[in-house]
Amino acid sequence: MIEAPISTPPQAYMDIISSLIDKARGFLEAGEKLQAFAFVGNLTTKEVIPVMIHPESVVDKDQSARMIKSAALALDADFVFAIMEAWTLRPNKIPQMNAILDKYGSIGASPYAIDTCSFTLETRRGVWAAQPLIKPKGISKKKRTIGVVEFRYFKEVEGRFMHLLPKKENDEPPTILH
């Protein structure tokens, strides 16, 4: 994804996902690791189905994506909100990403990895994503927390955990709503 402007998702989504973000922060601050989850929802019916994401292998990730798509189809979902721990690189190491991947096999296995919490909200109008850093909470070695969650809006994204909503005949290209 390329850099995008900071943009808060519409309030109808924030009313649902704010409590999920707070829960994720609470788990980290209690010294727990986050279990990756997607929350598949329908704003009209107010139904939300949690789907566990298994990030252990490519096969597991592909199976998780299929399960999310299946839940989205069954619910006639209009959003998918995913929460997972992730790694990123310091800005000065991003140009060396391919060399780091070649040497260490993954960003997470490299000494340059920075722990983050990945939040993605896929809607029919585009994707909002946030990746706040996970930092130690106080002097604890086990308790962690995340900083401010600033979403950015993207019209075009690619990846295994994108394009999970069922296609509808009257779907229009993504446009920001506010």
Backbone bond lengths (Angstrom), bond angles and torsions (degrees), N, CA, C in turn:
res aa  C-N    CA-C-N  psi(-1)  N-CA   C-N-CA  omega(-1)  CA-C   N-CA-C  phi
1 M - - - 1.441 - - 1.525 109.08 -
2 I 1.300 115.05 139.95 1.462 118.87 176.24 1.526 109.27 -89.25
3 E 1.309 115.40 160.91 1.468 120.65 -178.72 1.525 109.87 -59.81
4 A 1.312 115.90 137.31 1.458 121.77 -179.20 1.526 108.66 -132.74
5 P 1.334 116.77 161.35 1.467 118.73 -179.42 1.530 111.78 -68.71
6 I 1.326 115.13 152.28 1.461 119.97 175.06 1.520 107.57 -65.53
7 S 1.327 116.01 132.59 1.458 121.13 -176.49 1.521 108.62 -156.36
8 T 1.312 117.34 117.62 1.460 121.20 178.61 1.525 109.34 -74.61
9 P 1.345 117.81 136.09 1.467 119.63 175.68 1.530 110.83 -60.19
10 P 1.334 117.22 158.39 1.464 120.42 177.73 1.538 111.54 -54.34
11 Q 1.323 115.63 150.55 1.466 122.14 -173.71 1.527 112.97 -57.31
12 A 1.330 118.50 -35.94 1.469 120.71 -179.67 1.526 111.02 -57.43
13 Y 1.331 116.83 -38.38 1.469 120.63 177.16 1.521 110.59 -76.15
14 M 1.334 116.60 -42.45 1.470 120.41 -179.35 1.527 111.17 -59.83
15 D 1.334 117.03 -34.59 1.464 120.14 178.08 1.528 111.20 -58.99
16 I 1.314 117.11 -30.61 1.467 121.70 -179.86 1.521 111.18 -89.98
17 I 1.329 117.55 -47.39 1.469 119.26 -170.25 1.523 114.11 -81.88
18 S 1.318 118.83 -19.73 1.472 119.99 -179.71 1.522 111.63 -59.03
19 S 1.329 116.70 -42.42 1.470 119.28 179.81 1.527 111.07 -68.51
20 L 1.330 117.33 -31.34 1.471 120.38 177.87 1.529 110.61 -69.90
21 I 1.319 116.87 -38.36 1.467 121.18 175.82 1.527 109.56 -63.92
22 D 1.330 116.52 -43.36 1.469 120.41 178.19 1.525 111.44 -61.85
23 K 1.339 117.21 -39.49 1.473 121.32 177.49 1.522 110.46 -62.59
24 A 1.339 117.02 -44.37 1.468 120.96 179.22 1.526 109.65 -59.84
25 R 1.317 116.96 -45.71 1.467 121.20 177.81 1.533 109.76 -59.36
26 G 1.325 117.08 -42.90 1.465 121.91 179.82 1.517 112.72 -61.19
27 F 1.337 117.15 -41.87 1.468 120.25 177.63 1.523 110.64 -61.67
28 L 1.334 116.67 -46.46 1.466 120.48 179.53 1.527 110.95 -61.57
29 E 1.326 116.53 -42.82 1.463 120.37 -177.96 1.526 112.43 -70.82
30 A 1.337 116.98 -18.08 1.467 121.46 175.47 1.528 111.18 -88.20
31 G 1.337 116.75 2.37 1.458 120.58 178.61 1.515 114.39 87.00
32 E 1.324 117.74 13.56 1.460 121.54 -178.85 1.523 110.90 -99.23
33 K 1.330 114.80 157.02 1.461 120.47 172.21 1.523 107.24 -85.64
34 L 1.310 115.86 154.16 1.463 119.62 177.21 1.519 110.05 -84.41
35 Q 1.314 116.71 132.56 1.453 121.76 168.35 1.525 105.46 -85.02
36 A 1.309 116.58 128.14 1.463 120.14 179.95 1.532 109.74 -67.21
37 F 1.331 115.39 132.53 1.458 122.01 179.80 1.510 110.12 -140.36
38 A 1.333 114.87 150.84 1.460 121.83 166.90 1.521 105.98 -116.00
39 F 1.305 115.90 138.14 1.458 121.57 176.84 1.524 106.36 -112.42
40 V 1.322 114.95 112.20 1.459 122.48 -175.22 1.521 107.02 -97.99
41 G 1.345 117.15 125.26 1.452 117.77 -173.05 1.510 116.00 -139.39
42 N 1.320 113.27 160.92 1.453 122.98 176.43 1.528 106.87 -125.55
43 L 1.324 117.33 115.36 1.464 121.39 -177.51 1.530 112.75 -65.79
44 T 1.328 117.53 -32.08 1.461 120.82 -177.79 1.523 111.48 -69.66
45 T 1.333 116.60 -47.59 1.470 120.57 -177.86 1.525 112.10 -87.80
46 K 1.330 116.80 -10.85 1.477 123.34 -178.13 1.535 112.30 64.56
47 E 1.332 116.85 20.14 1.464 120.70 177.74 1.523 109.82 -88.42
48 V 1.325 115.50 140.96 1.463 122.07 175.86 1.525 107.54 -136.91
49 I 1.327 115.98 129.23 1.463 121.81 178.41 1.525 108.44 -113.49
50 P 1.351 118.01 122.53 1.465 119.29 174.58 1.528 110.11 -81.32
51 V 1.318 116.15 136.73 1.466 121.85 177.33 1.526 107.37 -126.90
52 M 1.343 116.28 120.68 1.457 120.02 179.69 1.527 109.95 -70.73
53 I 1.317 115.46 136.49 1.464 121.89 176.56 1.521 107.60 -102.61
54 H 1.321 115.77 127.84 1.466 121.35 178.08 1.531 108.34 -103.85
55 P 1.338 117.60 103.69 1.468 120.70 -175.41 1.532 114.67 -92.41
56 E 1.334 117.75 15.79 1.465 120.31 -172.18 1.527 113.88 -68.20
57 S 1.318 117.78 -35.65 1.467 120.32 -177.83 1.524 109.18 -147.45
58 V 1.320 116.01 170.25 1.466 121.21 177.70 1.527 109.77 -60.51
59 V 1.328 117.01 -42.92 1.465 121.19 179.59 1.530 110.20 -61.85
60 D 1.336 116.60 -44.55 1.469 120.68 178.64 1.527 111.34 -62.78
61 K 1.321 116.62 -42.27 1.471 120.33 179.45 1.526 110.64 -63.75
62 D 1.337 116.55 -43.14 1.467 120.15 178.78 1.528 110.97 -62.69
63 Q 1.340 116.61 -41.80 1.468 121.10 178.06 1.531 110.33 -63.29
64 S 1.322 116.67 -41.64 1.470 120.61 178.29 1.526 110.81 -61.33
65 A 1.327 117.11 -43.27 1.467 120.87 178.69 1.531 110.44 -61.85
66 R 1.328 117.32 -40.41 1.471 120.40 177.65 1.533 111.11 -64.12
67 M 1.332 116.97 -39.71 1.472 120.91 179.02 1.539 110.78 -64.58
68 I 1.326 116.22 -39.94 1.466 120.29 178.52 1.529 109.73 -65.02
69 K 1.340 117.04 -45.08 1.470 120.65 178.53 1.524 111.06 -60.50
70 S 1.326 116.22 -40.61 1.460 120.95 179.67 1.531 110.94 -63.74
71 A 1.330 116.76 -44.29 1.470 120.91 177.90 1.527 110.17 -63.99
72 A 1.326 117.02 -40.05 1.465 121.23 -179.90 1.529 111.01 -63.74
73 L 1.313 116.75 -39.58 1.461 121.21 178.34 1.530 110.33 -66.80
74 A 1.332 116.81 -46.46 1.467 121.36 -178.42 1.528 111.81 -62.77
75 L 1.311 117.12 -33.85 1.465 122.37 -176.06 1.527 112.62 -91.96
76 D 1.343 116.42 -6.44 1.468 121.10 -170.63 1.528 108.13 51.65
77 A 1.330 114.20 50.18 1.465 122.52 -171.89 1.517 112.41 -65.92
78 D 1.334 114.04 149.34 1.455 119.23 172.02 1.518 111.76 -119.07
79 F 1.344 117.15 4.08 1.462 119.31 171.21 1.521 111.24 -156.02
80 V 1.331 114.64 153.25 1.464 123.49 171.22 1.522 106.02 -131.91
81 F 1.330 116.07 123.87 1.462 121.56 178.28 1.520 107.69 -115.52
82 A 1.332 116.82 117.55 1.467 121.56 -177.95 1.523 110.60 -110.46
83 I 1.330 114.23 141.24 1.466 122.64 177.40 1.520 107.21 -128.16
84 M 1.333 116.75 127.53 1.467 119.34 175.00 1.519 110.39 -159.12
85 E 1.329 115.15 152.80 1.456 119.20 172.17 1.520 107.28 -75.03
86 A 1.312 115.91 145.90 1.465 120.62 -178.18 1.523 109.07 -148.01
87 W 1.317 115.47 176.24 1.460 121.25 175.78 1.514 108.40 -124.84
88 T 1.285 114.80 150.44 1.451 121.32 172.53 1.519 107.43 -138.71
89 L 1.311 115.89 175.26 1.464 121.48 178.12 1.518 109.83 -108.14
90 R 1.325 115.39 152.74 1.464 119.28 171.17 1.527 107.53 -59.89
91 P 1.324 117.23 148.13 1.472 119.75 -177.63 1.530 113.72 -52.79
92 N 1.335 118.42 -36.07 1.471 119.71 -178.53 1.525 112.56 -73.34
93 K 1.338 118.99 -11.42 1.468 122.42 179.62 1.530 112.86 -100.24
94 I 1.316 117.37 -10.82 1.468 120.15 -177.61 1.528 112.61 -58.98
95 P 1.341 119.77 -40.88 1.468 118.24 177.55 1.539 113.38 -61.66
96 Q 1.327 117.14 -20.10 1.471 121.58 -179.16 1.533 111.91 -98.68
97 M 1.322 117.73 13.45 1.459 121.17 -174.02 1.527 113.27 -53.88
98 N 1.324 118.05 -47.25 1.465 119.77 -178.22 1.520 111.88 -62.73
99 A 1.325 117.58 -40.84 1.468 120.92 177.96 1.529 110.56 -65.00
100 I 1.322 116.99 -38.95 1.474 121.22 178.20 1.525 110.02 -65.14
101 L 1.333 117.30 -43.20 1.464 120.67 177.65 1.521 111.21 -63.33
102 D 1.335 117.08 -41.19 1.467 120.68 178.10 1.524 111.15 -62.31
103 K 1.313 117.02 -42.27 1.464 121.29 -175.65 1.529 112.86 -76.45
104 Y 1.350 118.02 -42.39 1.465 121.17 -172.11 1.530 114.06 -107.60
105 G 1.325 117.69 -13.24 1.459 120.66 179.34 1.519 114.48 88.82
106 S 1.309 117.22 -26.20 1.467 121.55 177.10 1.522 108.88 -161.58
107 I 1.302 115.51 160.92 1.465 119.70 176.93 1.523 109.49 -65.00
108 G 1.335 116.56 -41.16 1.458 121.33 -178.28 1.514 113.98 -61.87
109 A 1.329 117.20 -28.35 1.468 120.93 -179.74 1.525 112.34 -85.61
110 S 1.308 117.43 -7.58 1.467 120.47 -177.43 1.531 110.56 -88.36
111 P 1.325 117.24 156.67 1.468 119.69 177.25 1.536 112.41 -73.56
112 Y 1.318 117.11 -4.24 1.464 121.59 -177.80 1.531 112.75 -96.68
113 A 1.331 116.63 -0.04 1.465 120.79 -176.71 1.523 111.46 -67.00
114 I 1.308 114.75 139.65 1.459 122.38 174.63 1.527 106.28 -119.23
115 D 1.334 116.93 127.41 1.464 121.00 178.93 1.520 110.45 -71.33
116 T 1.321 115.38 133.45 1.459 120.97 176.14 1.521 109.13 -136.77
117 C 1.298 115.21 168.33 1.455 122.18 171.82 1.526 105.62 -114.05
118 S 1.305 116.45 123.56 1.457 120.61 -177.83 1.529 109.71 -98.47
119 F 1.317 115.67 125.29 1.461 122.59 174.88 1.526 107.17 -119.62
120 T 1.325 117.38 123.95 1.465 120.17 175.17 1.526 109.06 -129.62
121 L 1.305 115.38 134.60 1.457 122.34 177.08 1.517 107.57 -119.89
122 E 1.329 116.13 107.98 1.466 121.26 176.47 1.522 108.16 -95.42
123 T 1.329 115.52 128.32 1.462 121.47 176.61 1.526 107.78 -131.50
124 R 1.305 116.12 177.78 1.470 119.74 176.53 1.522 111.55 -72.17
125 R 1.311 117.72 -10.46 1.462 122.72 -179.19 1.520 113.41 -104.61
126 G 1.326 117.63 6.14 1.455 120.52 -179.84 1.517 111.33 129.05
127 V 1.316 114.74 -167.98 1.464 121.31 -175.22 1.522 109.69 -125.09
128 W 1.311 115.14 134.39 1.463 121.93 170.78 1.518 106.29 -109.24
129 A 1.317 116.59 133.90 1.463 120.81 -179.65 1.522 109.71 -134.39
130 A 1.328 114.94 146.24 1.463 122.00 175.53 1.521 107.41 -139.95
131 Q 1.322 116.48 145.28 1.459 120.43 -179.65 1.536 109.64 -140.98
132 P 1.349 116.49 70.74 1.465 118.33 179.02 1.526 111.31 -69.69
133 L 1.328 115.62 147.62 1.458 120.73 177.67 1.520 109.76 -68.56
134 I 1.336 115.45 144.81 1.458 121.29 171.38 1.518 106.14 -94.81
135 K 1.338 115.77 123.21 1.461 121.07 -175.76 1.524 109.51 -123.34
136 P 1.346 117.26 157.35 1.466 118.94 174.50 1.529 109.95 -61.29
137 K 1.322 115.38 145.19 1.468 119.72 176.13 1.523 107.25 -99.59
138 G 1.303 115.53 111.02 1.465 120.04 -178.16 1.520 111.29 63.51
139 I 1.327 116.22 -138.77 1.470 120.35 -178.54 1.524 112.30 -96.64
140 S 1.322 117.05 0.97 1.458 121.48 -178.48 1.523 110.94 -66.51
141 K 1.335 115.89 142.10 1.465 120.04 175.11 1.524 110.73 -89.21
142 K 1.334 116.89 -16.93 1.448 121.06 -177.17 1.528 112.89 -102.00
143 K 1.315 116.57 -37.18 1.461 120.42 -176.33 1.523 110.10 -82.04
144 R 1.334 114.18 134.67 1.461 120.39 -179.25 1.521 108.60 -133.16
145 T 1.293 116.04 169.15 1.460 120.50 177.23 1.523 109.17 -150.35
146 I 1.310 115.08 170.36 1.464 120.24 175.77 1.519 108.34 -117.00
147 G 1.304 114.28 152.93 1.459 120.00 178.43 1.513 111.19 -81.71
148 V 1.297 114.95 -154.26 1.462 122.24 -179.88 1.528 109.00 -65.43
149 V 1.314 115.79 135.73 1.466 121.60 178.91 1.525 107.68 -95.97
150 E 1.335 115.73 107.54 1.465 121.63 179.31 1.521 109.08 -112.09
151 F 1.310 115.89 112.69 1.458 120.65 -179.92 1.521 110.56 -80.57
152 R 1.311 114.56 149.04 1.458 122.73 173.11 1.523 106.82 -124.30
153 Y 1.319 115.70 144.10 1.460 121.83 -177.42 1.523 110.20 -97.07
154 F 1.342 115.43 134.67 1.462 121.65 179.15 1.525 108.86 -129.47
155 K 1.331 116.22 134.64 1.464 120.64 175.32 1.523 110.68 -85.41
156 E 1.326 115.88 -34.87 1.462 120.35 -175.92 1.518 109.47 -126.03
157 V 1.320 115.58 122.54 1.461 121.39 176.31 1.520 108.28 -139.53
158 E 1.296 115.81 155.75 1.458 121.68 178.30 1.515 108.16 -131.94
159 G 1.306 116.01 158.16 1.451 120.47 175.19 1.515 111.54 141.38
160 R 1.297 114.53 165.65 1.459 123.03 -177.21 1.535 111.80 -58.23
161 F 1.324 116.78 -38.72 1.455 120.37 -176.28 1.530 112.30 -100.91
162 M 1.321 116.47 34.00 1.461 123.20 174.88 1.529 108.09 -124.99
163 H 1.306 116.50 162.14 1.472 122.89 -179.61 1.530 110.37 59.61
164 L 1.323 115.55 45.57 1.460 121.72 -177.00 1.527 112.89 -94.10
165 L 1.311 117.49 -15.58 1.464 120.99 -179.71 1.525 110.53 -78.08
166 P 1.343 116.83 145.56 1.470 118.66 177.16 1.528 110.34 -66.86
167 K 1.308 116.02 143.15 1.471 121.06 178.02 1.529 108.96 -74.40
168 K 1.334 114.72 143.08 1.459 120.68 175.95 1.518 108.11 -121.23
169 E 1.329 116.41 151.03 1.465 121.03 -177.37 1.518 113.01 -57.57
170 N 1.322 117.02 -39.00 1.463 120.22 -175.00 1.527 113.02 -94.30
171 D 1.330 117.98 14.90 1.469 120.25 178.76 1.522 110.50 -62.60
172 E 1.318 115.08 133.55 1.460 121.88 176.36 1.519 108.47 -105.35
173 P 1.333 117.38 161.88 1.463 118.96 175.86 1.528 110.02 -59.90
174 P 1.344 117.12 150.87 1.460 120.01 -178.90 1.529 112.68 -58.39
175 T 1.326 115.15 135.13 1.465 122.21 171.77 1.514 107.11 -142.45
176 I 1.305 115.60 141.44 1.463 119.48 -178.99 1.525 109.13 -69.28
177 L 1.327 116.17 141.94 1.457 121.11 -173.53 1.519 114.04 -89.28
178 H 1.326 118.81 -14.81 1.469 119.55 -177.46 1.497 111.15 -142.56
